[in-house]
Every structure is written in structure tokens, then in C-alpha cells.
Amino acid sequence: MTATDWYQLLCKDREGFIAARNAHFAEDEAPRIKIQQVRLQDLDLSGMDLSNMDFTQTEFYNCNLEGTNLSDCLLRMCRFRGSNLRRANLSLSNMARGEAIGCDFTGADLTGASLLLQKMYNSDMTGTKLNNADLSAIEAAEVPFTGITAERTFWHKADLRNCDFSGAHMHRNVLRLSALSGAMLAGVNLDESDMSYTVLHDTNLEGASLVEADLSNSFFQDTNMRNANLTRAKLETVDFEQVDLNGATLLGVLTDHIETAEDRRQHAEVREAAMEKFELLQLKQNGGNPEDEADTPAPLTQFMQGQPVATEGEDPGEAQ
């Protein structure tokens, strides 16, 4: 059968497609069924077995794919618009360089899938399985990822601004160079994750577990890390001036230097106290009269300028 025959059968005869597909894959080493560069619109494909097929550059418009088996499919450069993919099986599928606009992926299985350079807008990823998936450079700002399971998942250079990860499990993730400004990560397990060079402006990490995570060279501003567990975390070249670390665990952290707002306040107090002592010393040397300061330089000032200082009872000219 040609690609056109498969397309027509899928659109017009659900049962006929199922029978033909079963017969096709009954043969040893059967090739993928190809349905490419077409538009599938308003179709009910729920619960069907569409695994191991090639849908490259196909558009799924307002389709019902709930519970559909799309595992090990080629879905590169596909467009999903307004489609229902709740509890769909997309494991090991290649969805790179595609789009998902206004789609529901709630509870879908994307284990080992590739969503490289995927554009995802106004969609829902609640409760999805993303273990070992590659979401590098995905554009998914404001998409809910609540309750996801994502171990060893790649989010390299991902746009995840204002995303909600509440209840997520993200052990050993790679979030290097990602944008997480405004994201909700409170209480999330990010142990052993690579978050270096990540933007964490106004990010909520309260109570998050970051044991042995790498946060080196990340950018913090108005970041909430209250009660976070940063045991043995790597924090090289970071500025925590605008980070709330109240109650955070910092045992064994690896860092070259961390300067917080409290550190800077203490430094300012030390400088202020030193200046007060210096001014008092000048007044004392001048007999306690501030007006004499301009006429009679203090011995400390003479010393700092490299001038000889006369001792008590000695003529200043003799000191030279």
C-alpha cells in the first residue's frame, strides 16, 4: 500500500486500518508505515495502536489521541493543535522541531522521547513521564509541569519561564543554561542536577532538595531558597546577595566565595566603625578642636603621606 492509501484508510475506515496494519506488521522486518506531510483533522484516533509509524511533517488538528499508542514513531516537525493526548504513549518517539499548541498531554508517557527544539504553547504537561527524555532548547514558557516524573531528563538551554513544577520529581536533570525565571520549584527533588549557568530570577525553590546539585555561575535575583537542602552543592562564582537562604542547609557546599546581603551589611558596619575611629583619632591629636584639623595635620596623616612625625618634646624640624 502507498502512503496515500494508508492516509485514506486511517481517515475513513478505522477498523479497516487496524486490520491492514496488523497484517502489515505480521511480516518479519516490516518497514514503517508512512503517512507524511498531510493534515489529520477532527479524527477520533483514541486508543489505537499507531506505534512504529512515520508521521513526519504531519499536522494533527483537533484530533482525539487519548490513550493512543504512538511509541517509537517519527513525529519530527509535526504540528499538534488543539489535540487531546491524555495518557498517550509517546515513549521513544522523535518529536523534534515540532509544535504543540493548546494540547493536553496530561498523564502521557514520553519516556526516552526527543522534544528537541519543540515549541509548546498553552499546553498542559501535568503528570507526564519524562524519564530520559530530551527537551533541550524547548520553548515551553508558562506550561504546567506539575507532578511530572523526570529522572535523567535533559532541559539544556530550555525556556521554562514561569512554569509550575509543583510535586515534580527531577532527580539528576540537566538544566544547564536554561531560563527558569519565575518558575515554581518549591519542594522539588533536584538532587545531583546540573543547573550551572541557569537564570533563576524570582524563582521559588523553597524547601527544594538540591543535594550535590551544580549551581555554579547561575544568576540569582529575588530567589526564594528558604529551607532548601544544599548539602554538598557546588556553588562556585555565585552572588547570593538577593537570595533568601533562611533555614537553608549548606553543609559541605563547594564554593570559592559566596557573598550574601548579610555579609555586605557586616562589611559596611566594619568600614563605618573604622572611619569613626579614624575621625576620633584626628580630633584627639588636634586637641579635640575640629577647627585645628586644617591647620595642624594629625601625625597619622603625616605618616600616611610619608612625612616625619615629631615625638613629644621634639622640634618638628629636628625630626628631619
Buried (B, 14 or more C-beta within 10 A) or exposed (E): EEBEEBBBBBBEEBEEBBEBBEEBBEEEEEEBBBBBEBEBEEBEBBEBBBBBBBBBBBBBBBBBBBBBBBBBBBBBBBBBBBBBBBBBBBBBBBBBBBBBBBBBBBBBBBBBBBBBBBBBBEBBBBBBBBBBBBBBBBBBBBBBBBBBBBBBBBBBBBBBBBBBBBBBBBBBBBBBBBBBBBBBBBBBBBBBBBBBBBBBBBBBBBBBBBBBBBBBBBBBBEBBBBBBBBBBBBBBBBBBBEBBBEEBBBEEBEBEEBEBBEEEEEEEEEEEEEEEEEEEBBBEBBEEEEEBBEEEBBBEBBEEEEEEBBEEEEEEEEEE
